[in-house]
Amino acid sequence: MLRKNYLMAPGPTPVPIDILLEGAKDTIHHRTPQYLAIQKKAAEGTQYLFQTSQPVFMLSSSGTGAMEAAVANIAGNGDKVLSINAGKFGERWGDLCRVYGTDLTEIKLEWGTYVRPEQIKEFLDNNPDTKAVFTTLSETSTGTVHPIKEIADIVKNTNAVLVVDCISGILAEPIKMDEWGVDVIVTGVQKGFMMPPGIALLSFSEKAMELVKECKNPRYYFDIRKYAKGHPDSPFTPAINLVYQLTKAVEMLQAETIEGLWERHRILGDATRAAVKAMGLEIFAEKPGNVLTSIKVPENVDGKKIISFLRDEWGVTFAGGQDHLKGKIIRIAHLGYMSKFDVIVGISALEMGLKKFGYDIEMGVGVKAAEEVFNKEGV
Ligand SMILES: *Cc1c(COP(=O)(O)O)cnc(C)c1O
C-alpha cells in the first residue's frame, strides 16, 4: 500500500505548503530596505504571538541555541540560580547552568510530574539573592505542563527573573509574557510555528535586560546586546529564506488569533485524551497539556517496535520515550499545522498498530471518542 507520511512528533511538525513555497523565493541581500521590511514584519508578528511589547530576537539556530543564549546573557560564575528538572528539557537548563559555572540548585522531580509553585516560593524565600529561575512550559519528554502563571506570580515579587523554555509550548498552551510577568521566553520555530527548523526566538523583559547588560559572561554570536542594538536588523547574516517563511507563518497564525490557537490546541488535546481513555490506555503525564499526549505502552506490547513499525511501514511518525522512558511511552503530538482529522488519523493508526502488536482492542473506540469531542465542540 502507498505509504503517505504523517508527522505527529512534537517537533519538527508538519509545514503548510504556503510556508514551504515562501522559502523558495529569490534570496535577496540582507542589508537592503527590501529585506529589512520583511525582517520587521516577522519580528512584529512574533511579538504578538509572545504577547509582549518587548523586541523578539531571532537567532539562526535550533531552540537550544536560544536556551544557551538565555543562560549566557543572564547568569554565570557563582550566580545563584534555580532550575526545574522534570524531564529531558528541564534537565537541559541544568546542563547549561553548569556549563556557565552558576551556583545551581535543581528541583528534580519524577518525570511526568509538575513543579508545585510553593517549591519555588520556598527556595526563593530562603535564597533572596537568586538571580534566575529556569523552567519549562510544556515538558515535551513527558507531555506535562508546569503552572507558569502561578510561578510568575511568585517570581515577579523577587529579585530573580523567570526564564521559560516555551519551545514546544508556545501557541498550544496559554502564556502571556507581559501580563503574567514572564521575563524571558525562548522558543524554536519547528514546533507550534509550523516552520522547518533553523530559527530560534527569544525575548527579554526590562528586568531581564538589566541582567543582560550587567552579565560578565564571555559571549559573542549569542550576545543579546548585539541583537538589541539595531533590532529588528540582524547583527549577522540572518537565515533569509527562513525569515521569508516566518513572515508567512506569523501571518497565518495571527489570522487565527492567539486565543484561537490556544482553543484549537485545547480541543485537539481533549479529543486525543478522550480517545486514549476510551481505548483503555493510561496517560503518562500528571498534568497533560495540549502539545502532545504521552501514553503508557500496555504491558504486553513492545513500545519501540510499534513506533518504528508505524513510521516505517505505515508512514505515521509518533515519538517514543526518551532516556529511561524508551519503549515505555508513546508521544502523539497535536501541535502546529494540525486539524481534527489529523487527530483521527493518529488515533486510528494507534488503534490498528496496537491491535497488530497484540493489544486487545475493539477497532474504532478511540476514533469514536475523538469524533464525539469534535461534535460536542461544534468544530
Ligand atoms: C524541542 C525542545 C527543545 C529542543 O529544541 P531544539 O530545537 O531541538 O534545540 C527544548 N525544549 C523543549 C521543551 C522542546 O520541546
Residues whose N, C-alpha, C, O or C-beta is under 5 A from the ligand:
A	BS01	LIG	P10 G11 S62 G63 T64 G65 F89 S138 T140 D165 I167 S168 G188
